[in-house]
Amino acid sequence: MTEPQLLSDDQITETLRDLPGWEARPGALFREVKAPTFMAGIRLVDEVAELAEQLNHHPDIGIRWRTVSFSLSTHVRGGVTQYDVDLARRITAVVDQL
């Protein structure tokens, strides 16, 4: 398996146009989601965990009551790669079903 290539700042900016709710942070893509209830937030985390396992690419996840945050970075590359973009798209699809 080849190592994913880091995306340039311009590539990240272009990608974010198609990822509503996501923002660029140093070395990562970031999104916060407010779930309707605490348990809905936990279910969201569970679904994203299943996706991450399927992709073998795992986000940093924070939970504060109903607010769930996702930070995506390819740690072995030290920044954002296509792996993070692909996971962000899949997380967005899950969030849209909330």
Buried (B, 14 or more C-beta within 10 A) or exposed (E): EEEBEBBEEEBBEEBBEEBEBBEBEEBBBBBBBEBEEBEBBBBBBEBBEEBBEEEEBBBEBEBEEBEBBBBBBBEEBEBBBBBBBBBBEBBBEBBEEB
